[in-house]
Each structure stands twice: as C-alpha cells, then as structure tokens.
Amino acid sequence: MTQDSIWLGPLRGPVRVLTLAAGGVALLAFAWLILQQFTAAEPIGMYEMLRPEGRLSVLVMLWSLFLAVLLGAIWLSDVIAPLEVAPTGPFDILSLVCARLAMIGIVAIVYVMFYEVVARYVFESPTLWANELSLWIAGMLFLLAGLYAMQQRSHIRIYVIYDMLPRPVQKAADVLSVVLIWVFAICLVWGGFSEAVQKLGRMETFGTAWDPPIPATIKAAILINIVLVAIQALSNLIADWNKAAEHHSPMDDIDQSEIENIRRTLKED
C-alpha cells in the first residue's frame, strides 16, 4: 500500500499507538486466561466468552480486542493500494474501514481454522466452537465485502452496452440503478425489521454446544448492511455525476505496480 495519509493526517500515529496498546492488553488478558486453564479450579473456556457477566478478565479481553480490531481497521483505512479507488467523500471512509474489518476477519478465520486443525489432528482434542466462530466471522465478512465492492465500483457491471451510450443516457442508467437499489433496500428493511428486532430481543442462538447468537446478529447485520450499500450507491452517483464518459477494458484490472515488482524480483534473481 502507499504510505500517503488518506484522511487521518496527524492522527495516524496516535491511532497506531492506541491499536498496539489495545492489542497488548488483549494479549495479556488472553495469556491470563490461558494460565487459568492450568491453575484455576474452574477455568474459563470459550463458552464463557459469550457470557462474560461477572468475569472481569473476559470483559477486559473482549473489549480490548474489539478496540484493537476497530482501531486497526481505522489505521489500515488511511492508506490505499494502487488499484483501489480513492475515497470521494466521508461515507467512502466508512466503507474503507468496513473493508479493513473484513480483511482482518479473513486473518481471524485462518487462525481459528489453523487452531482447530492442530487441536483435532495433533492433540486429538477438537473444539466445539471453531466451526461456529468461523461461520459467524465469514457471514459478517461477506456483508462487509459487498459494501466495499460497491465503494470500489467493482460489483458486477456489464459495460458492453453502457460504454456505447452517450453520457446523458449513462447518467440516466446510473440513476435507475441507484433507484432500484434503494427500492430493494427499503423492501428488505420493511419486511425484515420486525423479525430482526425479535431475534435481537431474545438473542436467538445457533442451537449448538457453544450456542453463539449467529441468527440474531446476522439478521440485523443484513439489514444494516443493505442500508449502507444503498447510501454508498447514492454517494457514488453524486461523486461520479460530473465525470467524463469512461471506457472499460480488461486491461483496467491489471496492477502495473505488481507487474513491476515481479520484474524487479526476477532481475534480482
């Protein structure tokens, strides 16, 4: 990624320090929980992670981990890759932060599944929570990835006819697309709001041994995400309104900087 600050400016350094500090606190709390597995009469396991009432060490770890991930996503959103579309407004910043959360989620899924494989095949002690946790993270990840795809204009679009249209007609097509997205979002929220509130009210769980509240959180996340996607689509329309007509080709997806890095590596070898 490039090293130029996109939006944090002088706050970039403090955000990085706070991220490291929160991560350090989370690691210390995690180490303490691991130590308790060998010393405490009733050690705290993954089951209690969803039920932390009265357990200070669990609350400290969860909140510090949450802050570390959130601040890390904010810090990572301050730089963009060469192929990424630069933010054109405040809402684009939110979409980039959500995109970085999705990227962190991918890393988290890898670590969870790695832990499960080692526990299952090396120590013959499979977990009761790895599958549910990976599903939970993946569900959130796919939703956030959809918002990022909208911000980057990388969702599925067919340019064969669009590129042949004059710019006024292209604008009309863009307006129609945004209207349809908003209609879909309104219908989805209208039809699913009551159910989402009910699921959250009773914190509907997954019905497994670990029993995470996947149905309650994913249902609400779907409605929130579709609203964010609709707002992002409107933001894109406003930002692109006065742009000149663009012509697209498969060459647009080629990362020239990555090709140069490969050539440089081959020359050094």
N, C-alpha and C positions, 0 to 999 in steps of 0.2 A: 504494500500500500504506500501511497505517497505520504510524506511527512508534514504537509501543509495543513494547518488547522482549518477546519471547515466552519465550525460555529462556536467552539468552546473558548478559543483565544487564550487569554492568560489563565483561565480556569482549568486548562488542560492538565497542568502539573498537579494542582491540588486534587483534582478528581482521581488522577492516577495514584497519588499517595493514599487517599481515602480508600480506594479499591484494594490496594495492598494491605492496608491496615485491617479492613473488614475481613479480607481473606485470611489474614494471620489469626484473627480472633476465631474465625470459623475453624481453622485447622487446630488451634489449641483446644477448643471445645470438643472437636472430634477426637483428638488424642485422649482427652479426659474420659470421654465415653468409651473408647477402646480399652483404656486402663481399667475402667469399672467392670468390664467383662471378666476380668481375672481377679478382682478384689472385692466387688460388691456382692452382698448376699442375693440381691435381686437386680441383676444388671439390666440396663435399659437397652432394648433392641429396636428394630425398625418398626415394630408395631406401635411403640410409644411415640415415634416421630410424628404420627398423625394425631396423637392425643397428648400434647405436651403440658397439659394443665398440671401445675404443681411441681414441674421438673425444670428447675432453673437452667441446668446445663443444656437441656434440649432446646429451650427457648432461646438461649444465647447463641447456640449453634445455628438454629434455623434463621433467626433474624440477621445475624452477621453474614450468613451465606446468602440470604436474599439481598442484602445491601451490596455484597461483593459482586454478585452477578449483575445487579441493576447498574451499579456504578461502572463496572467493567464494560457493560454494553454501551453506556453513555460515552465512556472514554474511547472505545473502538469506533463509535459512530462519528468521531471527529476527523477521521481520515477515510478516504475512499480509494478503491482500486482503479486502475486506468480504464477499465471497461464500464465502471459504474457511472450512472447518471448523477451528476451533482445535484444537491438539493436546491429547489427553486422557491421554497417557502418554509414557514415554520412547521407545517404538517409533514413535510418531507423529512424533517429531522426526527419526528416521532417514528416515522416508518423505518428510518435507518436504525434507530435504537431497537425497534422490534426485530429488525433483521439481524442485528448483532446478538439479541437474545436467542434467536433461532440458531445462529451459528454456535453459540455456547451450548445450546441444547443438544446439538449433534455430538459435541465432545462428551457431554454428560451421558448420552446413550451409549457411546463407545465404552466409557469407563464402567458403566453399570453392567453391560453385557460381558466385558472382559472379567469383571469380578465374578459374575455368575459362572462363566466357563471354568475359571480357576477353582472356584469353590466346588463345583459339581464334579469335575474330572480329576482334579489333583487331590482335593481333601475329601471327596465323596460326601459333601455336605451342601446340597443345593439350597438356594434361598426360596423363600415364599413370596418375595416382593420384587425381584428383579424384572420379571415379565410385566407385571402391572406398572411398575415405575417407568419402564421403557415405553410402554404403550401410552402412558399419561404424558410423558415428555414429547413423544412423537406426535400426539394429537395436537398439542399446543404448537409444536414446531411447524406442522403443515399449515395451520391457520396463519401464523406469523409470516410464513414464506409466501402465502398468497398476497398479503399486504405489501410485502417487499417487491414481488413481481409486478404489482400494479404501479408502485412508485417508480420502478425501473423501466416501465413500459415494455416489459419482457414477457407479458402474458401472450397467449395465442392470438395472433392477428394475421389476417390474410391480406397481403399487400398487392396481389395481382391486379385487382380492380381499383383498389384505393389509390395506388400511385398514378393511375391514368386519369383520375378525376381532377378537375380544376380546384384550386384552393378553397373557394366558397363552398363547393359541394363536399369537400373533405371536412370542412368545419361543421357542416350540417350533419354529416355522418358521425362525427365525434360527439355532437350534442345528442343525437339519437342514442348512441351507445351509453352515454352517461345517464340519460333519462331511463333507459332500460335497466341499468344497474341500480339506480335509485328505486325504481318500481319493485325490483326483486328484493332489495334490502328492506323496504317498507313492508312488503308482504311477509317476508320471513320473520321480521320482528313482530309484526301484528299477530301472526299465527303461533309463534313460539314463545312469546314473552311470558304468558301465564304459566306455561309448563316449566320454563326456566326458573321462575320465581318459586314455584312449588318444589322443584328439585333442590334449589339452594336453601329453601326454608327448612327442609328436613335433611339436608346434606346427604342426598341419595348416594349410596356407596356401590362398589363394584360387586359385592357379594362373594369375595374370596377370603382367604385366610388373613391377608394383610388388610383387605377391605378399604381401599382408598376411595375418596369421593370423586371418582372419574366422571360418572354421568352428570353430577351436579355442576362441576366446574367446566367440563367440555361444552355442555349445552349453553351455559351463559357465555362462554368464550366465543362460540359460533356467532351468537347474536351481536356481541360487541365487535367482533372482527368484521362482520359484513357491513356494519355501520362505518367502521374505519376505512374499509375498502371503498365504499361509496364516497366518503369525504375525500379520499385520496384521488379517486377518479375525477371528481369535480376540481380538485386542486390542479391536477394535470391539465384539464381542459383550460383552466384560466391561464396557467403558465405557458401553454403551447399555443394560445389563441393567435398571437401576433407573429408566430414563427413562419418562415417561408416554407413552401412545399418541400417535403423531403422525399427522396427516392431511396428505396431499400434494396439491399442485395445480400447474398450470403457472406460477402466479404466484411459486412458490418460486425459480425460476431468474432472476427479474428483479432486476437490480442497481440498487437505488434510488439509490445514491450516484452511479452513472454517469449515470442519468437527470437527477439534479440538476445534475451537471456540464454536461450538454448544454444544459439550460435556462439555466444561468448564462452559457454561451457565447453562446447565441442572444440573450439580453438585452443582453450587451455589444456584440454586432454591431449 
